[in-house]
Amino acid sequence: MLISSAFAADQAAQPNPVMQFLPLVVIFVVFYFLIIRPQMARSKGQRKLQESLQKGDEVVTASGQLGKVVKLSAQYATLDIGGGSESIFQRAAIQIVLPKGTIKDL
């Protein structure tokens, strides 16, 4: 009688294996929807912006430089930053395309 009650107590103490992994699954789902998915959408939008650059676009670089796109190559964009000076930037450094005439208004 004593052995059978000890065996029954041991069986009741075993947790369900699915319930052990449930917190990990929940954490992964939360990370996916709050961190990974928005980052992928932002990256996709940034890549689309860089591919759609055209000559004459007014842009802001990651460093805050305002300029007008004068020349484009596969990896680089030449910007007229005012006063007749031109600078070469990587396309990845271009963060925002401004509406036409924005630089003139400043």
CNS distance restraints for C-alpha pairs under 8 A (distance, minus, plus):
assign (resid   1 and name CA) (resid   5 and name CA) 6.50 0.50 0.50
assign (resid   2 and name CA) (resid   6 and name CA) 6.42 0.50 0.50
assign (resid   3 and name CA) (resid   7 and name CA) 6.19 0.50 0.50
assign (resid   4 and name CA) (resid   8 and name CA) 6.20 0.50 0.50
assign (resid   5 and name CA) (resid   9 and name CA) 6.19 0.50 0.50
assign (resid   6 and name CA) (resid  10 and name CA) 6.27 0.50 0.50
assign (resid   7 and name CA) (resid  11 and name CA) 6.38 0.50 0.50
assign (resid   8 and name CA) (resid  12 and name CA) 6.37 0.50 0.50
assign (resid   9 and name CA) (resid  13 and name CA) 6.40 0.50 0.50
assign (resid  10 and name CA) (resid  14 and name CA) 6.94 0.50 0.50
assign (resid  15 and name CA) (resid  19 and name CA) 7.32 0.50 0.50
assign (resid  15 and name CA) (resid  20 and name CA) 7.40 0.50 0.50
assign (resid  16 and name CA) (resid  20 and name CA) 6.67 0.50 0.50
assign (resid  17 and name CA) (resid  21 and name CA) 6.79 0.50 0.50
assign (resid  18 and name CA) (resid  22 and name CA) 6.22 0.50 0.50
assign (resid  19 and name CA) (resid  23 and name CA) 7.67 0.50 0.50
assign (resid  21 and name CA) (resid  25 and name CA) 6.41 0.50 0.50
assign (resid  22 and name CA) (resid  26 and name CA) 6.18 0.50 0.50
assign (resid  23 and name CA) (resid  27 and name CA) 6.13 0.50 0.50
assign (resid  24 and name CA) (resid  28 and name CA) 6.20 0.50 0.50
assign (resid  25 and name CA) (resid  29 and name CA) 6.22 0.50 0.50
assign (resid  26 and name CA) (resid  30 and name CA) 6.20 0.50 0.50
assign (resid  27 and name CA) (resid  31 and name CA) 6.14 0.50 0.50
assign (resid  28 and name CA) (resid  32 and name CA) 6.08 0.50 0.50
assign (resid  29 and name CA) (resid  33 and name CA) 6.31 0.50 0.50
assign (resid  30 and name CA) (resid  34 and name CA) 5.90 0.50 0.50
assign (resid  30 and name CA) (resid  35 and name CA) 7.96 0.50 0.50
assign (resid  31 and name CA) (resid  35 and name CA) 5.28 0.50 0.50
assign (resid  31 and name CA) (resid  36 and name CA) 6.43 0.50 0.50
assign (resid  32 and name CA) (resid  36 and name CA) 4.76 0.50 0.50
assign (resid  32 and name CA) (resid  37 and name CA) 5.73 0.50 0.50
assign (resid  33 and name CA) (resid  37 and name CA) 5.46 0.50 0.50
assign (resid  33 and name CA) (resid  38 and name CA) 7.24 0.50 0.50
assign (resid  34 and name CA) (resid  38 and name CA) 6.74 0.50 0.50
assign (resid  35 and name CA) (resid  39 and name CA) 6.26 0.50 0.50
assign (resid  36 and name CA) (resid  40 and name CA) 6.22 0.50 0.50
assign (resid  37 and name CA) (resid  41 and name CA) 6.31 0.50 0.50
assign (resid  38 and name CA) (resid  42 and name CA) 6.13 0.50 0.50
assign (resid  39 and name CA) (resid  43 and name CA) 6.08 0.50 0.50
assign (resid  40 and name CA) (resid  44 and name CA) 6.09 0.50 0.50
assign (resid  41 and name CA) (resid  45 and name CA) 6.18 0.50 0.50
assign (resid  42 and name CA) (resid  46 and name CA) 6.17 0.50 0.50
assign (resid  43 and name CA) (resid  47 and name CA) 6.15 0.50 0.50
assign (resid  44 and name CA) (resid  48 and name CA) 6.18 0.50 0.50
assign (resid  45 and name CA) (resid  49 and name CA) 6.17 0.50 0.50
assign (resid  46 and name CA) (resid  50 and name CA) 6.27 0.50 0.50
assign (resid  46 and name CA) (resid  95 and name CA) 7.35 0.50 0.50
assign (resid  47 and name CA) (resid  51 and name CA) 6.22 0.50 0.50
assign (resid  48 and name CA) (resid  52 and name CA) 6.16 0.50 0.50
assign (resid  49 and name CA) (resid  53 and name CA) 6.52 0.50 0.50
assign (resid  49 and name CA) (resid  96 and name CA) 7.95 0.50 0.50
assign (resid  49 and name CA) (resid  97 and name CA) 7.79 0.50 0.50
assign (resid  50 and name CA) (resid  91 and name CA) 6.15 0.50 0.50
assign (resid  50 and name CA) (resid  92 and name CA) 6.88 0.50 0.50
assign (resid  50 and name CA) (resid  94 and name CA) 7.11 0.50 0.50
assign (resid  53 and name CA) (resid  57 and name CA) 6.89 0.50 0.50
assign (resid  54 and name CA) (resid  69 and name CA) 7.13 0.50 0.50
assign (resid  54 and name CA) (resid  72 and name CA) 7.56 0.50 0.50
assign (resid  55 and name CA) (resid  68 and name CA) 7.94 0.50 0.50
assign (resid  55 and name CA) (resid  69 and name CA) 5.16 0.50 0.50
assign (resid  55 and name CA) (resid  70 and name CA) 5.56 0.50 0.50
assign (resid  55 and name CA) (resid  71 and name CA) 6.15 0.50 0.50
assign (resid  55 and name CA) (resid  72 and name CA) 6.98 0.50 0.50
assign (resid  56 and name CA) (resid  68 and name CA) 5.82 0.50 0.50
assign (resid  56 and name CA) (resid  69 and name CA) 5.08 0.50 0.50
assign (resid  56 and name CA) (resid  70 and name CA) 6.22 0.50 0.50
assign (resid  57 and name CA) (resid  68 and name CA) 5.63 0.50 0.50
assign (resid  57 and name CA) (resid  69 and name CA) 5.40 0.50 0.50
assign (resid  57 and name CA) (resid  97 and name CA) 6.75 0.50 0.50
assign (resid  57 and name CA) (resid  98 and name CA) 7.38 0.50 0.50
assign (resid  57 and name CA) (resid 100 and name CA) 7.08 0.50 0.50
assign (resid  58 and name CA) (resid  66 and name CA) 7.30 0.50 0.50
assign (resid  58 and name CA) (resid  67 and name CA) 5.70 0.50 0.50
assign (resid  58 and name CA) (resid  68 and name CA) 4.38 0.50 0.50
assign (resid  58 and name CA) (resid  69 and name CA) 6.35 0.50 0.50
assign (resid  58 and name CA) (resid  97 and name CA) 5.88 0.50 0.50
assign (resid  58 and name CA) (resid  98 and name CA) 5.31 0.50 0.50
assign (resid  58 and name CA) (resid  99 and name CA) 6.96 0.50 0.50
assign (resid  58 and name CA) (resid 100 and name CA) 6.48 0.50 0.50
assign (resid  58 and name CA) (resid 101 and name CA) 7.92 0.50 0.50
assign (resid  58 and name CA) (resid 102 and name CA) 7.48 0.50 0.50
assign (resid  58 and name CA) (resid 103 and name CA) 7.18 0.50 0.50
assign (resid  59 and name CA) (resid  66 and name CA) 5.84 0.50 0.50
assign (resid  59 and name CA) (resid  67 and name CA) 5.57 0.50 0.50
assign (resid  59 and name CA) (resid  68 and name CA) 6.21 0.50 0.50
assign (resid  59 and name CA) (resid  69 and name CA) 7.33 0.50 0.50
assign (resid  59 and name CA) (resid  94 and name CA) 6.75 0.50 0.50
assign (resid  59 and name CA) (resid  95 and name CA) 7.43 0.50 0.50
assign (resid  59 and name CA) (resid  96 and name CA) 5.57 0.50 0.50
assign (resid  59 and name CA) (resid  97 and name CA) 4.41 0.50 0.50
assign (resid  59 and name CA) (resid  98 and name CA) 5.43 0.50 0.50
assign (resid  60 and name CA) (resid  64 and name CA) 5.85 0.50 0.50
assign (resid  60 and name CA) (resid  65 and name CA) 5.54 0.50 0.50
assign (resid  60 and name CA) (resid  66 and name CA) 4.69 0.50 0.50
assign (resid  60 and name CA) (resid  67 and name CA) 6.60 0.50 0.50
assign (resid  60 and name CA) (resid  94 and name CA) 6.02 0.50 0.50
assign (resid  60 and name CA) (resid  95 and name CA) 5.90 0.50 0.50
assign (resid  60 and name CA) (resid  96 and name CA) 5.19 0.50 0.50
assign (resid  60 and name CA) (resid  97 and name CA) 6.53 0.50 0.50
assign (resid  60 and name CA) (resid  98 and name CA) 7.32 0.50 0.50
assign (resid  61 and name CA) (resid  65 and name CA) 5.27 0.50 0.50
assign (resid  61 and name CA) (resid  66 and name CA) 6.70 0.50 0.50
assign (resid  61 and name CA) (resid  93 and name CA) 5.34 0.50 0.50
assign (resid  61 and name CA) (resid  94 and name CA) 4.21 0.50 0.50
assign (resid  61 and name CA) (resid  95 and name CA) 5.27 0.50 0.50
assign (resid  61 and name CA) (resid  96 and name CA) 7.00 0.50 0.50
assign (resid  62 and name CA) (resid  93 and name CA) 5.19 0.50 0.50
assign (resid  62 and name CA) (resid  94 and name CA) 6.00 0.50 0.50
assign (resid  62 and name CA) (resid  95 and name CA) 5.69 0.50 0.50
assign (resid  63 and name CA) (resid  93 and name CA) 7.81 0.50 0.50
assign (resid  65 and name CA) (resid  81 and name CA) 7.43 0.50 0.50
assign (resid  66 and name CA) (resid  81 and name CA) 6.24 0.50 0.50
assign (resid  66 and name CA) (resid 103 and name CA) 7.36 0.50 0.50
assign (resid  67 and name CA) (resid  79 and name CA) 5.30 0.50 0.50
assign (resid  67 and name CA) (resid  80 and name CA) 5.30 0.50 0.50
assign (resid  67 and name CA) (resid  81 and name CA) 4.42 0.50 0.50
assign (resid  67 and name CA) (resid  82 and name CA) 7.18 0.50 0.50
assign (resid  67 and name CA) (resid 103 and name CA) 7.58 0.50 0.50
assign (resid  68 and name CA) (resid  79 and name CA) 5.19 0.50 0.50
assign (resid  68 and name CA) (resid  80 and name CA) 5.13 0.50 0.50
assign (resid  68 and name CA) (resid  81 and name CA) 6.66 0.50 0.50
assign (resid  69 and name CA) (resid  77 and name CA) 6.64 0.50 0.50
assign (resid  69 and name CA) (resid  78 and name CA) 5.93 0.50 0.50
assign (resid  69 and name CA) (resid  79 and name CA) 4.58 0.50 0.50
assign (resid  69 and name CA) (resid  80 and name CA) 6.44 0.50 0.50
assign (resid  70 and name CA) (resid  77 and name CA) 7.53 0.50 0.50
assign (resid  70 and name CA) (resid  78 and name CA) 5.54 0.50 0.50
assign (resid  70 and name CA) (resid  79 and name CA) 5.48 0.50 0.50
assign (resid  70 and name CA) (resid  80 and name CA) 6.28 0.50 0.50
assign (resid  71 and name CA) (resid  77 and name CA) 5.80 0.50 0.50
assign (resid  71 and name CA) (resid  78 and name CA) 4.99 0.50 0.50
assign (resid  71 and name CA) (resid  79 and name CA) 7.21 0.50 0.50
assign (resid  72 and name CA) (resid  76 and name CA) 6.12 0.50 0.50
assign (resid  72 and name CA) (resid  77 and name CA) 4.54 0.50 0.50
assign (resid  72 and name CA) (resid  78 and name CA) 6.30 0.50 0.50
assign (resid  73 and name CA) (resid  77 and name CA) 6.21 0.50 0.50
assign (resid  75 and name CA) (resid  90 and name CA) 5.89 0.50 0.50
assign (resid  75 and name CA) (resid  91 and name CA) 5.77 0.50 0.50
assign (resid  76 and name CA) (resid  88 and name CA) 6.58 0.50 0.50
assign (resid  76 and name CA) (resid  89 and name CA) 5.59 0.50 0.50
assign (resid  76 and name CA) (resid  90 and name CA) 4.38 0.50 0.50
assign (resid  76 and name CA) (resid  91 and name CA) 5.15 0.50 0.50
assign (resid  77 and name CA) (resid  88 and name CA) 5.74 0.50 0.50
assign (resid  77 and name CA) (resid  89 and name CA) 5.36 0.50 0.50
assign (resid  77 and name CA) (resid  90 and name CA) 6.10 0.50 0.50
assign (resid  77 and name CA) (resid  91 and name CA) 5.83 0.50 0.50
assign (resid  78 and name CA) (resid  86 and name CA) 6.48 0.50 0.50
assign (resid  78 and name CA) (resid  87 and name CA) 5.60 0.50 0.50
assign (resid  78 and name CA) (resid  88 and name CA) 4.36 0.50 0.50
assign (resid  78 and name CA) (resid  89 and name CA) 6.22 0.50 0.50
assign (resid  79 and name CA) (resid  86 and name CA) 5.40 0.50 0.50
assign (resid  79 and name CA) (resid  87 and name CA) 5.33 0.50 0.50
assign (resid  79 and name CA) (resid  88 and name CA) 6.23 0.50 0.50
assign (resid  79 and name CA) (resid  89 and name CA) 7.37 0.50 0.50
assign (resid  80 and name CA) (resid  84 and name CA) 6.70 0.50 0.50
assign (resid  80 and name CA) (resid  85 and name CA) 5.89 0.50 0.50
assign (resid  80 and name CA) (resid  86 and name CA) 4.42 0.50 0.50
assign (resid  80 and name CA) (resid  87 and name CA) 6.59 0.50 0.50
assign (resid  81 and name CA) (resid  85 and name CA) 5.98 0.50 0.50
assign (resid  81 and name CA) (resid  86 and name CA) 5.86 0.50 0.50
assign (resid  81 and name CA) (resid  87 and name CA) 6.99 0.50 0.50
assign (resid  82 and name CA) (resid  86 and name CA) 7.66 0.50 0.50
assign (resid  89 and name CA) (resid  93 and name CA) 6.56 0.50 0.50
assign (resid  89 and name CA) (resid  94 and name CA) 7.79 0.50 0.50
assign (resid  90 and name CA) (resid  94 and name CA) 7.37 0.50 0.50
assign (resid  98 and name CA) (resid 102 and name CA) 6.58 0.50 0.50
assign (resid 101 and name CA) (resid 105 and name CA) 6.39 0.50 0.50
assign (resid 102 and name CA) (resid 106 and name CA) 6.63 0.50 0.50
